[in-house]
């Protein structure tokens, strides 16, 4: 790792202590060039934070480890939408697993540094990044365009808003929907859940989620019973922290946003 100074600070202007620990987990597939020298100034990184670990796995010796990350509907979606990336992932001889917990971070430099290292991995033999917290596969091109190249960090791109029918079995495609997020655990903040939203108010619900995503990334804490005002939604919306880290819908605690 080449030393670097004057890296941009990724501040949290709304930070309040005690909100939660940030958890990072990424898997980069490829065949990595050794030794890997990372330019801190080019990739805007001071190297992996001390709380974040890096593990190398070889398909030849531990095929079950690599295969465990390429299963389920996310793998099927990748196969259908980007077959070339899927083929590269399933044939990749190696993967690098990046994971770690950063205690109640008052800035986002830990994320800046980790993302910079991942960018370097993609330039040194990486073919795709698996981001299970966001429920997303990144191609090298998409990662570079969205994460690496922009001058200002596109932090909301690390969180997904998922939309599903409340009662899919009913067959009513016009029925109420459920909005919920994934990825806010990267910032030590709860994900969001907004249920029973009429589809006529879908845009307003998405706007509310985006607003809360951005403020939580900046360190805001939402409290029990806190009220929210949102254009296009009824007056009297309240917040209710709940859940646990093992909840498969979020892999995180979450905030139930209740409509009146």
Secondary structure, DSSP 8 states (H G I E B T S, - for coil): -B--------B-TT--TTS--EEEEEEEEE---SS---BHHHHT---S-TTEEEEEEETTT-HHHHHHTS-HHHHHHHHHH-HHHHHHHHH-SEEEEEEEEETT-SBSHHHHHHHHHHHHHHTTTEEEEEETTTTEEEEHHHHIIIIIS-SS--GGGG-EEEEEETTGGG--TTS-EEEEEE-GGGGT--EEEEEEE-GGGHHHHHHHHHHHHHHHHTT----TT-EE--TTS-S-EEEEEE--TT-TTTSS-EEEEE--
